[in-house]
C-alpha cells in the first residue's frame, strides 16, 4: 500500500474538521458583531429539537454504516483493499456528521441562538473523536500496525 496512506487520511480528516471550525468561528463573529441579524427567530424552538436529533442520528447512522463496512473490510484478505474500504467508510462517517454540524451552524446564523452553536460544538467534539490513528485503524481492521503507514 502507498506509504502515505495514513498521512493522506490525516490531512483529509484535518481539512474536514478545520473547515467546520472556521465556519463556526466565522458565524460567531458575524452574529456577535451584529453583522448578521436573526432571519428566523420564530423557528428557533423547532431547531432546539431538530439540531440535536440530527447530530445524534448522524453519529449513530454513520457508526452503523462504518461498522458494516469495517466488517466487509475484515472479510477481505488483501491489506490494500482493507485500507481502501476503511478510507471510504471513514469519509462516509465523517460526511454524515459534518452535514449535521453545518446545519447546526446555519441554524445559529438564522436564529442567533448561541445554544445552537453549542450543539455544533458538541458535534465537533464527536467529530474530533473520529480522528484516524495508526493504532485505531489497525485495531478496527485487525491488521498489523506496520501495515498502516
PAZAMI-949299 format. One record per residue (C-alpha): residue in one letter; z, y, x. Coordinates in steps of 0.2 Angstrom, whole numbers, padded with zeros to 4 digits, always signed. Each point is the difference from the previous one (the first is absolute). Layout:
// residues N
AZYX;...
//
This chain:
// residues 149
X+0000+0000+0000;X-0003+0018+0005;X+0015+0005+0012;X+0001+0017-0010;X+0004-0008-0016;X+0018+0005-0001;X-0004+0018+0007;X-0014+0002-0013;X+0011-0006-0014;X+0014+0012+0005;X-0012+0015+0001;X-0006-0004-0017;X+0017-0002-0007;X+0006+0016+0008;X-0015+0010-0006;X+0004-0006-0018;X+0018+0005+0001;X-0003+0017+0009;X-0013+0005-0013;X+0013-0003-0014;X+0014+0010+0009;X-0012+0014+0004;X-0005+0001-0018;X+0018+0000-0006;X+0005+0013+0012;X-0015+0011-0005;X+0005-0002-0018;X+0018+0005+0003;X-0006+0015+0010;X-0012+0005-0014;X+0013-0002-0014;X+0015+0008+0010;X-0010+0015+0005;X-0005+0003-0018;X-0019-0002+0004;X-0001-0015-0012;X+0007+0003-0017;X+0004-0014-0012;X-0015-0004-0011;X+0008-0014-0011;X+0018+0004-0002;X+0000-0009-0017;X-0006-0016+0008;X+0015-0002+0012;X+0010-0012-0011;X-0014-0013+0000;X-0002+0001+0018;X+0019-0004+0003;X-0004-0017-0007;X-0018-0002+0005;X+0002+0004+0019;X+0014-0012+0004;X-0007-0013-0010;X-0017+0002+0008;X+0008-0001+0018;X+0010-0015-0004;X-0015-0009-0008;X-0011+0004+0015;X+0013-0006+0012;X+0003-0016-0010;X-0019-0003-0004;X-0005+0004+0018;X+0013-0013+0007;X-0005-0013-0012;X-0018+0002+0005;X+0005+0001+0018;X+0009-0017-0001;X-0014-0008-0008;X-0012+0005+0014;X+0013-0004+0013;X+0001-0018-0007;X-0019+0000+0001;X+0000+0005+0018;X+0013-0013+0004;X-0011-0013-0007;X-0014+0005+0013;X+0001-0008+0017;X-0010+0014+0009;X+0012+0013+0007;X-0014+0014-0001;X-0003-0004-0018;X+0019+0001-0004;X+0001+0017+0008;X-0015+0006-0009;X+0007-0006-0017;X+0017+0008+0005;X-0008+0017+0003;X-0009+0000-0017;X+0016-0005-0008;X+0010+0014+0008;X-0013+0013-0004;X+0000-0006-0018;X+0019+0001-0001;X+0001+0017+0008;X-0014+0007-0011;X+0009-0005-0016;X+0016+0008+0006;X-0009+0015+0007;X-0009+0004-0017;X+0017+0000-0009;X+0007+0012+0013;X-0014+0012-0001;X+0001+0000-0019;X+0019+0004+0002;X-0005+0015+0011;X-0013+0006-0012;X+0012-0001-0014;X+0012+0011+0010;X-0014+0012+0003;X-0003+0001-0019;X+0018+0001-0006;X+0009+0008+0015;X+0014-0013-0003;X+0008-0004+0017;X+0006-0017-0006;X-0018-0006-0001;X-0002+0004+0018;X+0016-0010+0003;X-0008-0015-0008;X-0015+0003+0012;X+0012+0000+0014;X+0008-0016-0006;X-0018-0007-0001;X-0003+0006+0018;X+0016-0010+0006;X-0007-0015-0009;X-0017+0003+0009;X+0009+0002+0017;X+0008-0017-0002;X-0018-0008+0000;X-0003+0005+0018;X-0009-0014+0009;X+0008-0007+0015;X-0004-0014+0012;X+0015-0009-0005;X-0002+0002-0019;X-0019-0005+0001;X+0004-0015+0010;X+0014-0005-0012;X-0010+0002-0016;X-0015-0009+0007;X+0010-0013+0009;X-0009+0002+0016;X+0006+0004+0018;X+0004+0018+0004;X-0013-0002+0015;X-0013-0002-0013;X+0003+0017-0008;X-0006+0013+0014;
//
